[in-house]
Amino acid sequence: MKQVVHFVRKEDVEREYVRTLQLELDYELATLFDAIQEQDDKQAEKSKERLAEIHNELETLNVFSM
């Protein structure tokens, strides 16, 4: 029974983490859009790097296969 509870909690934590990553993704896309509009190459590059990190993390969690 303990293992079932642990598994359910782990699933809940993972789902919450995915939601957080999706919010971060939305924010970073907006930041990238603003940087491109303002021709801020430095911020645009930072946003692209963060977006790649978020993508890799979501890929690791198999979010794209859901």
C-alpha positions in Angstrom: 0.0 0.0 0.0 2.9 2.4 0.8 4.3 1.8 -2.6 1.0 2.7 -4.3 0.7 6.0 -2.3 4.3 6.8 -3.1 3.7 6.2 -6.8 0.6 8.3 -6.8 2.4 11.2 -5.1 5.3 10.9 -7.5 2.8 11.1 -10.4 1.2 14.2 -8.9 4.5 15.9 -8.4 5.5 15.1 -12.0 2.3 16.5 -13.4 2.7 19.7 -11.4 6.3 20.0 -12.6 5.1 19.6 -16.2 2.5 22.3 -15.7 5.2 24.6 -14.3 7.4 23.9 -17.2 4.6 24.7 -19.6 4.0 28.0 -17.9 7.7 28.7 -18.1 7.6 27.8 -21.8 4.8 30.3 -22.4 6.6 33.1 -20.5 9.9 32.4 -22.3 8.2 32.5 -25.7 6.7 35.9 -24.8 10.1 37.1 -23.7 11.6 35.9 -27.0 8.9 37.6 -29.0 9.5 40.9 -27.1 13.3 40.5 -27.6 12.9 40.0 -31.3 10.5 43.0 -31.6 13.0 45.1 -29.8 16.0 43.6 -31.7 17.6 42.6 -28.4 19.9 39.9 -29.7 21.3 39.1 -26.3 17.9 38.5 -24.6 16.7 36.6 -27.7 19.7 34.2 -27.4 19.1 33.8 -23.6 15.4 33.0 -24.3 16.3 30.5 -27.0 18.7 28.7 -24.7 16.1 28.5 -21.9 13.5 27.3 -24.4 15.9 24.5 -25.4 16.4 23.6 -21.7 12.7 23.4 -21.2 12.2 21.4 -24.3 14.8 18.9 -23.3 13.2 18.6 -19.8 9.8 18.0 -21.3 11.2 15.5 -23.7 12.9 13.7 -20.8 9.5 13.4 -19.1 8.0 12.0 -22.3 5.4 14.8 -22.5 5.4 14.9 -26.2 4.4 11.3 -26.5 1.2 11.8 -24.4 
